[in-house]
């Protein structure tokens, strides 16, 4: 599997640059290595945020915090490696696409139970904001013991899929084109590399999505009884 240095050299190769780098952490001293060290983490995180990649998607029980607002029942801190939040789930939810029958006392009225049932859907509503008092990014929700399904920052390149690696190299090349080539030609090359990234990203997301199969399941009496 490609290392971060391999991805950087692949990006430079897309630009027609004959130079190769041997280290970006720390950068070896060449201009190319300095540019790669600066732009690689940005390109990696941007590509990770673009899709719910299988290799980057995970779950974590959130740590509850004191909430300054009463509009949400719970406040949680976000994981430090969170790139993109996907859903907030109850602890026992198998995935994002289920609906569960709640206890009868949730609503407090039998009128909510046509033919003996009702449904609670997952995922739950949430909002991500900054707590101004602590300058901390927090998540508000009404879900107790909330589990966050999210895209995490993945620094281990051996986890990347081949198509993701190829797309990432193109995105990095679009960032490197300006400082490496410079001028109008650099701008044009950057645009071409960004277009190549978009094409490869589409292929990578389709391939990644085809590697999982989750069927929507729900138990909603007023639909099931039709």
Wavefront OBJ file of the C-alpha trace (Angstrom):
o trace
v 0.000 0.000 0.000
v 1.133 3.541 -0.707
v 2.730 5.624 2.042
v 2.197 9.350 2.484
v 5.514 9.908 0.685
v 4.384 7.663 -2.187
v 1.187 9.695 -2.524
v 3.199 12.916 -2.577
v 5.510 11.557 -5.279
v 2.502 10.373 -7.270
v 1.061 13.886 -7.066
v 4.364 15.410 -8.209
v 4.466 12.894 -11.052
v 1.020 14.037 -12.206
v 2.529 17.528 -12.497
v 5.437 16.273 -14.585
v 7.922 17.047 -11.818
v 10.950 14.740 -12.000
v 11.882 15.322 -8.366
v 10.969 12.809 -5.684
v 10.764 13.313 -1.958
v 11.920 10.814 0.647
v 10.436 12.428 3.770
v 7.755 14.977 4.585
v 7.684 14.497 8.365
v 10.010 16.223 8.800
v 10.430 17.552 5.247
v 13.772 16.542 3.806
v 14.782 20.078 2.823
v 13.733 20.314 -0.830
v 11.096 22.774 -1.980
v 8.888 19.894 -3.099
v 9.075 18.241 0.313
v 8.201 21.532 2.031
v 5.157 21.989 -0.199
v 4.032 18.384 0.299
v 4.422 18.625 4.075
v 2.230 21.729 4.059
v -0.506 20.552 1.697
v -0.730 16.778 2.211
v -2.642 16.902 5.546
v -5.089 19.432 4.091
v -5.715 17.329 0.978
v -6.076 14.135 3.045
v -8.653 15.609 5.426
v -10.566 17.214 2.549
v -10.812 13.884 0.723
v -11.843 12.107 3.935
v -14.623 14.629 4.550
v -15.998 14.146 1.040
v -17.656 10.775 1.770
v -18.520 8.296 4.524
v -15.653 5.966 3.620
v -15.846 2.458 5.052
v -12.226 2.575 6.187
v -12.730 5.897 7.978
v -16.224 5.471 9.457
v -16.441 4.540 13.126
v -18.616 4.925 16.235
v -17.918 6.305 19.661
v -19.908 6.805 22.850
v -19.826 10.538 23.462
v -18.711 12.178 26.699
v -21.520 14.235 28.222
v -20.856 17.867 29.137
v -22.742 20.507 31.049
v -25.054 22.353 28.694
v -25.597 26.120 28.791
v -28.900 25.733 26.911
v -32.181 24.070 27.789
v -33.338 23.682 24.180
v -31.537 20.316 23.969
v -31.622 17.638 26.646
v -27.944 16.670 26.321
v -24.615 18.213 25.358
v -21.594 16.135 24.318
v -18.013 16.768 23.329
v -16.952 15.745 19.814
v -14.124 13.216 19.383
v -10.825 14.917 18.578
v -10.438 12.895 15.364
v -13.899 13.736 14.012
v -13.772 14.978 10.433
v -17.478 14.721 9.668
v -20.416 13.749 11.853
v -22.814 11.308 10.180
v -25.483 10.396 12.719
v -26.373 10.279 16.395
v -27.677 6.883 17.493
v -28.988 5.138 20.593
v -26.413 2.760 22.097
v -28.160 -0.367 20.766
v -28.856 0.828 17.207
v -27.377 -1.560 14.602
v -27.154 1.134 11.922
v -28.768 4.328 10.670
v -31.708 2.703 8.948
v -33.968 1.215 11.589
v -37.110 2.181 13.425
v -37.788 0.711 16.846
v -40.949 0.385 18.910
v -40.631 2.532 22.035
v -41.912 1.692 25.512
v -45.622 2.507 25.853
v -44.937 5.145 28.496
v -42.748 7.248 26.151
v -45.728 9.169 24.824
v -48.032 8.709 27.822
v -51.139 8.245 25.719
v -52.574 5.133 24.028
v -53.789 7.316 21.162
v -50.226 7.287 19.782
v -50.372 3.526 19.403
v -52.674 2.726 16.486
v -53.211 -1.034 16.505
v -50.822 -1.332 19.433
v -47.619 0.267 18.200
v -45.618 3.386 17.393
v -42.127 4.004 16.090
v -38.989 5.792 17.201
v -36.642 6.442 14.320
v -32.879 6.502 14.323
v -30.733 8.473 13.758
v -31.683 11.230 16.184
v -31.750 14.981 15.634
v -28.628 16.878 16.619
v -26.796 20.160 16.152
v -23.066 20.877 16.238
v -22.030 24.281 17.506
v -19.264 26.035 19.407
v -19.656 26.621 23.119
v -18.617 30.249 23.356
v -17.723 29.992 27.044
v -15.234 27.140 26.538
v -14.444 27.600 22.820
v -15.164 23.876 22.425
v -17.046 22.257 19.562
v -20.008 20.415 21.051
v -22.951 18.339 19.900
v -26.485 18.944 21.177
v -29.123 16.216 21.005
v -32.048 14.743 22.918
v -30.483 11.273 22.868
v -29.247 9.893 26.192
v -25.959 7.947 26.116
v -25.501 9.104 22.546
v -23.297 7.226 20.108
v -21.814 9.246 17.258
v -21.225 7.616 13.900
v -18.637 9.722 12.140
v -15.786 9.943 9.659
v -12.513 10.045 11.548
v -9.113 11.383 10.603
v -7.106 8.446 9.267
v -3.355 8.995 9.108
v -2.454 5.354 8.424
v -2.322 5.242 4.624
v -2.425 1.437 4.585
v -6.125 1.751 5.387
v -6.827 3.800 2.251
v -8.518 2.059 -0.653
v -6.627 2.154 -3.987
v -9.156 4.477 -5.620
v -9.125 6.813 -2.623
v -5.319 6.913 -2.809
v -5.434 7.770 -6.496
v -8.051 10.476 -5.937
v -6.091 11.941 -3.026
v -2.952 12.186 -5.181
v -4.889 14.153 -7.783
v -6.299 16.525 -5.170
v -2.832 17.038 -3.705
v -1.495 17.684 -7.214
v -4.089 20.448 -7.648
v -2.734 22.099 -4.473
v 0.894 21.667 -5.539
v 0.426 22.933 -9.090
v 0.585 26.609 -8.137
v 3.826 26.575 -6.134
v 5.518 23.954 -8.333
v 4.584 25.232 -11.805
v 3.560 28.831 -11.046
v 1.828 31.382 -13.255
v -1.078 30.855 -15.616
v 0.122 27.390 -16.550
v 0.043 26.408 -12.886
v -3.542 27.609 -12.571
v -4.590 25.609 -15.627
v -2.839 22.474 -14.420
v -4.454 22.861 -10.996
v -7.881 22.992 -12.613
v -7.132 19.888 -14.689
v -5.954 17.987 -11.616
v -9.030 19.059 -9.670
v -11.231 17.760 -12.476
v -9.343 14.465 -12.434
v -9.863 14.314 -8.679
v -13.613 14.819 -9.089
v -13.802 11.987 -11.600
v -11.801 9.602 -9.443
v -13.717 10.619 -6.333
v -16.951 9.607 -8.042
v -15.504 6.202 -8.938
v -14.106 5.732 -5.424
v -17.381 6.570 -3.689
v -19.355 4.171 -5.887
v -16.861 1.377 -5.234
v -16.868 2.083 -1.506
v -20.665 2.200 -1.282
v -20.955 -1.105 -3.149
v -19.002 -2.812 -0.375
v -21.830 -2.485 2.141
v -25.478 -3.467 2.087
v -27.931 -2.102 4.627
v -31.648 -2.534 4.107
v -34.165 -0.034 5.446
v -36.237 -1.705 8.151
v -39.092 -0.118 9.984
v -42.100 -1.150 11.993
v -44.707 1.543 11.537
v -48.236 0.278 12.156
v -50.055 2.904 10.119
v -47.957 1.943 7.094
v -47.762 -1.803 7.691
v -51.549 -1.965 8.139
v -52.321 -0.536 4.714
l 1 2 3 4 5 6 7 8 9 10 11 12 13 14 15 16 17 18 19 20 21 22 23 24 25 26 27 28 29 30 31 32 33 34 35 36 37 38 39 40 41 42 43 44 45 46 47 48 49 50 51 52 53 54 55 56 57 58 59 60 61 62 63 64 65 66 67 68 69 70 71 72 73 74 75 76 77 78 79 80 81 82 83 84 85 86 87 88 89 90 91 92 93 94 95 96 97 98 99 100 101 102 103 104 105 106 107 108 109 110 111 112 113 114 115 116 117 118 119 120 121 122 123 124 125 126 127 128 129 130 131 132 133 134 135 136 137 138 139 140 141 142 143 144 145 146 147 148 149 150 151 152 153 154 155 156 157 158 159 160 161 162 163 164 165 166 167 168 169 170 171 172 173 174 175 176 177 178 179 180 181 182 183 184 185 186 187 188 189 190 191 192 193 194 195 196 197 198 199 200 201 202 203 204 205 206 207 208 209 210 211 212 213 214 215 216 217 218 219 220 221 222 223 224 225 226
